[in-house]
Amino acid sequence: MATEHHHHDDETAGPGYATPQAAIERASRETVGYVMGLYTGSDVDAPDFLGVVDLDPDSATYAEVVEQVAMPNRGDELHHFGWNACSSSCHVGGLERRHLIVPGFRSSRIHVVDTTDRRHPELVNVIEPEAVFEYDLSAPHTTHCIPDGEIMISMLGDADGEPPGGFLELNDDFEIEGRWDPPGAIQLNYDFWYQPRHEVMISSEFAAPTTYYPGFDFEDVEAGKYGRRLHVWNWTERTVEQTIDLGEDGLVPLEIRFLHTPEAAQAYVGAALSSNLFHISTDDGSWAAEKVVDVEPRDHEAWDMPMPGLLTDLVISMDDRYLFFGNWLHGDVRMYDVSDPANPRHVDSISAGGYFGAARPIPGERPVVGGPQMLQLSLDGERLYWTTSLLSSWDDQFFPEMGERGSVMLKADVDPRKGTMTLDEDFLVDFGDLPDGPARAHEIRWPDGDCTSDVWQ
């Protein structure tokens, strides 16, 4: 089991599964999770690490960090990361979902980790920032494996941390191939998702590194330094075909998730500051985004204005039936039935952390510092996991205790037949209780692929 990284479906020659349904039916339950662990921005003098979390309920170390792959430098701010190959390459014989591409969001350093031994991964390569700066790019964020073995990473700034951002491409030897996009095609960048059957990629906007690194300032929003647009790209031509302005209801659009079935030309994006969910679709080649969920701001004594939910991440079940998102500031996870994609129906919520959620949702356990942030769902759609750190400087600003207490990883059991979630009171991974000191936990990945990275052709 520890070395099984080859294809899982008899209909494929390469990694992953031939269809989303095959992933649901043939994938084994996740027994290991890879989670980013950060010391950047804290008093702990140690490098960030890739954490291996034991998710086997029959294991003596269940819900514990059983291995840490430390990076060679301090101050990387590990953030989002991804696989070298996924189901979009299931036709490529000899290619394996084996290496994790782990960027440093603050350092612009890119790490390559070999997960052949799933419980004991090994750092095998580092691309230094100077090599990235040669392409006038910095601040790597989203990593997607793309067909035929290449890897693409969204970059949020130029070499000086100012606009414009762009995209960096690596080859299958983990060498920089070059820029994927024409320089200056967009100004602000963040997340992206491509859907090759429809010849489309859509990217979102956050802000330039020099804007968000120090922390959040409303004056930067008023000055137009934070994004509100989506960019629709021609996947083959690598050109922006359309830009969608989401307006005041779409301030700071972050994570983009397409439906998994490759026939569906439909997606969602969460606007963090406006705390709205938008449904994205196309009609005769023109794309549109419509607000379909509005999270109302709430009054709080510590704020002189209504507090937004801050919708920061979302995940769609592999069967495209349910969508989940977290409100980092409010402190709740929501579940929606998206069987009718343009009309999501709220079916359940869990309160945990944040300013309004249950501060100690698991009896007898430590309090949760921060709110639901990065989410990941099991391939069968029956277990939802989340962590509570967003970005070190933003954590310190909104949840200052996190630097001293660390963050946590929580889990809910999901019943897809009933459309319900139940917090698992026997599961809490405490990143505040580690040998080097309290750490922040961020994005989550599974060795066999997951709902927020696999793409099908």
N, C-alpha and C positions, 0 to 999 in steps of 0.2 A: 504493500500500500504506500510505503514511504517514497517509492521511486516511480509510481504510476503517473506519468505525465504525458502519455501518448493519447491518441484519439480514443473516444469513448463510444463511438457509434459506428457500426459496421458499414454504414452508407458513406462514411467520410474517409478521406485519405490522410487528412491532417488533423489539427487540434480542434477540440470543441465538439459541437453537435450539429447535425444536419439541419435541425429545425428547433425552434423554441419548445415545442411539445416533446421532442426527444430529450431535451435538457431536463424537463420536468419529470419524465418517466424513467430516465436511465441514470440520472445523477444519484450518487450516494449522499447520505446526510453529511453535512459539513462537520468534520471533527477537528479541524484546525482553521483558525482565522489569522490573517496577517493584518496588523493594526499599526498605524504610525504612532510612535511615541516621541514626544518633544520635551527637550530641556531648554531650548531656545527661549529667551525672555524670562527665565526663572533664575533663582539664586543657585541652582545646581550647576556646578562646573563640570559638565559632561556633554558628550555629543548626543544628538538625536539618534533614535534607533528604530529598526523594524522589529516590532514585537510579535511573537508567536503566542497566540492564545489557545489554550486547550478547550475545545468545544465538545468533547466526547463525554456525555453525561455518565458513562460507566467508568471514567478515568478517576484515579485518586487525585489528580491535579486539575479537575474540571473547573473552569472559570478562573484560571490563573494564567499569568504571563509566564510561560515555561522556557522561553528563550528570547534573548535580545541580540540582534545584529547591530552593533554600534557602528555608526558612520565614522570615517577617519578624521573628520573635522568638527569643530563646534560651530554653532550658529547657523546651521543650514535652514532651519524651519521646514522640516519635512511636512508635507501637506497632502496633496493628492498624488496617487501613483497608479500604475497600471501594468498590464501584461504585455509581453513581446508579441503574443499571438492570441487570437480568440476565434470564435466560430465564423468570423468573416473569412478566415483562412482555412476552413475545414476541407477545402479542395486541394490544399498544397501539401503534397506528400513529403514526409521527412521533417516538417515543421512541428515544434512542440510548444505548448503553453508551459514554459519552464522558468523564464526569467522575468523578474519584476523590475520595472523601470521606476526609480525612486528619485524624483527631483527635489532639490532644495529650493523652496519658494523664495527664500530671502538671499541665499548665496548664489543661485543660478548654477549650482553644481548638480550633475546628473549621475546617479549611482545605478549600477546593474547588479542585481542579487539573484544568484542561482538557487532555485528551490527544489533541486532534485531530491534532496532529503527534506521532506516537508517540515519536519519539526526542527531541523537544524540548517536553515538556509545559510548561504555563504556569499559575502560580497566579492565580486569577481572583476569589477571594472568601475572606474570613475572618470567621467568627462569633466574636466576642470572648467571653471567659469570663463577663463580667457578664451577657450575654444568656442564657447557660446557667443561671447561678445563680438567675435569676429564677424558674425552675421547681424550685428546691431540688434540683438535681442537679449532679453533678460527675464527673470521671474517666471520660470516654467510652472505651469499649473496642471491642466488636464492631459493625461497620457492615454491615447487610443492606439491599439494595434489596428493596422489597416491591411487590406488584402495583399497577399504575396509576400508578407513578412516584414514590411516596413513598419515604422512606429512614428506617430505624429504627436507633437506636444504643443499645446497652446502657450504662447509667451505673452506676458502682460505689459512689457515695456521694451524700450530700446536699451542699448548698452549702458545708458546713464539712468535708467529707471523712469524715463519720461515716455509719453506717447511718441510714435505709435507702437503697438504691439504687433504680433504676427504669429507665425507657426514655424516650428523647427521640425525637420524630418531626419530620422535616423534610419540606417539600413539594418539588415539582419545580422551584421557583425557589430552592431552597437557603435557605429561611427557616424558622425554628423554627415548627412548627405547634402544638406543645404536648407535654405528656406523653402517652404512649401508654397508660400503666397508671394505675390509681388509686393515689395516694400511700399508701405503707405496705402494699401488697399483699404484698410480700416484704421481707426485711431485707437479705440479702446477694445480690449479683448478679455475673455474669461474662459467659459466652457464651450464645448462644441460636441455635436453628434452628427455623424454622416450616415446617409441611407443610400447605398450605391444603386439599388434597383430604381430609385427615382432620380439618380444623378444629382443629389442634393446634399449639402452640408449646411447646418445652421449654427452660428456662433453667437454668443451673448457678450454683454459688456459689464465690466466691474469698474476699475479705475487703474491709473498708472501706479507703479510701486511707490513713487515718491509721495503719492496722495494717501494710500492706505497703510503704509508701513508704520507711521507714527501713531495711528489710532484713527477713530472716526470723528469727523468734525462736520456739523450740519452746514457750515459755511461753504465747505467744499461741494456739497450737493447744490446749493444755491448758485455757486460759481460754475456749475456745469462740469465739474471734474469727475462725477460719477455717471455711469451710463444709464440709458433707458431704451436702447435699440437692440434689435436682432438683425443679423446679417445673413442673407440667404445666398449661398455660394453654388456655382456650377461645379460639381465634384470633379469632373474631368478637365474642364478648362481652367479651374482654380481662379475663377473670377467672381466678384460679388455681382449678383444679378438683381438683387432687391434688398432694400433696407426698410425695416418695419420699426417705426417710432411708437413705443408703447405709451408714451405720454406720462402724465403725473400718476396714473395708476400702475405704471410699470417701472418705477424707479429701482435701479440696481438689479437687473435680471441676472440670475446666477445659473443654476444647473438646468441643463436641457436634457430631456429624456424622450426619445421616440418610442412609440409602441414597438414591441419586439418583432411582431410579424412583419416580414419585409414587404408584404403587399400594402401595408398601411402607411399612407403619407400623412401621419398625424403625430403630434408631439405635444409636450407640455414644458413650460418654463415657469419657475417661481421668481417673482420680483420681491427681493428681500425687504427693502425699505418700505415699499408700498404694501407688502404682505398680501400679495394677490397671486393667484394661479391663473396662467393663461393657457388656453388651448390653441395649438397651432395646426393649421390645415391648409390644403391647397385646392384650388378650383381652376382648371384649365391653365395650369402653369403659374398662376399668381398665388402667393402665400399670404395668409392673414393670421392675426393673433387676436383672440377674443378673451376677455376676462371672464372666468367661469367660477372662481371662488374668491371671496373677499373676506380676509381676516380682519375683523374690526379692532382698532386700537383700544387700549384700556387705560383708565386713569390709575396712576400710582403715585403715592405720596413723595417718592424720591424724584419724580419727574415733573417738570413744569409744563409739559405737554402730554397728550395721550401717547402711551407707549405702543409702538408697532409690535406685531408678533415676531417679526424678523424671520420670515420663511426662508431658510437657508439651504435645505436639501430635500430631494424627493426621490422616490424609487417606485417603479412600476413592476407588478408581479409578472412573471414570465408568461403567463397566459393572457396578459393585458386586461385582466378583470379588475384589479385593485391598484390604487395609487395611494402612497403614504407620504406625508411630509411632516417636518418638525418646525415648531415655532420656538426659536432659540431663546428669545427674551421672555415670552409668556410662559414657556415650560410645558408644552403639550405636543403629543404626537397624534396626528389625525389619519384616519383611514377612509378612503372614498371608493365607492363602486363606480368604475368608469366603463361599464359595459356599453353605455351610450357616451362615447368620448367627449362630445360637446356639452354634456350635461352631467358632471360628476355629482354623485349623491353621497353626502356624509353619512357614514354608517357607525363609526365608533371613534373614541379618543382615549388617550391615556395621559394622566397628569404626572409629570416627573421633573422636578427642578425648575430652573428659570425663576422669574419673579412671582409667578402666580401658581406654579405647579407644586405638587407635594414635595417639600424639602427633604423628607426622609421617606420615600415611597416604599422601601423595603423595611419592615419592622426589625429593629435591632441593628441595622446596618448604618454605616456612615451617611451623613447628608450628601445630597447631590449638589455639586457646585457647577453652575452652568445649566443650560437647557439642552433638549434634544437637538443634535446638530447633524453629524454625518450618519446616514442610515444605510443599512444593507439588509437584503431579504434573502432567505434561503431559496434555492432554485425551485423547490416544491411549493413555495409560498406560505409555509407554515410557521416560520420563525423570523421575527423582525429584530434586528440588533441596532443599537445606536450608541454613539459616543457624545461627549458634551463640550469639547473644545472647538473654537472657531479659528482664531488667529491669536498669537500670543499677545500682541498689543491691544487687540480688541477684548480678549479675555480679561486682561488687567484693568481695562477701562470699565467694563460692565459687570464682571464677576471677579473682583480683586483677590478673593480668597483662593482662586484656582491655582495661583502660583505656589501657595503654601500647602494646599490640600491635594493638588492634582485633580484629575478628572476620572470619570468612570465609564464603563461600558455596561449597558443594560440590555434586556431582552424581553420581548413579548411573544407569547404563543398566539398564533393566528389561526382562526377557523375559517377557511375560505368558503365553506358551505353556508355558514351562518353570517359571515361578514362581521366577525367580532375579533377583538384583541384582548388578551389578559396578561398583565404584567407577571413575569416569572419571578416570584419572590425568593427563589433559590439561586438566582443568577445575578451576580454583580462582580465585575472585574475591576478591582481597585488599582488604578494607575498611580494612586497616591502612596501606595505601600510597596515600593521597589527598592532594591539595594542601594542605588545611587541617590534616591530621594524621589519626591513626588514629580510625576510627569503628566503631560497633557496627551490625551488619546484623540486621534483624528480619524482618517478614512480607514475603511475595512474592505478586505478582499478575500475571496475564497480560492483555494488552489485549482478548483475545477471550473472557474469562471463565475460570473455573478450578474445580477440584474442591472447593474449600472455601468457595465462595460461591454458585454457581448453584443455584437452586431451580426445580423444575418443578411446574406445576399439573395 
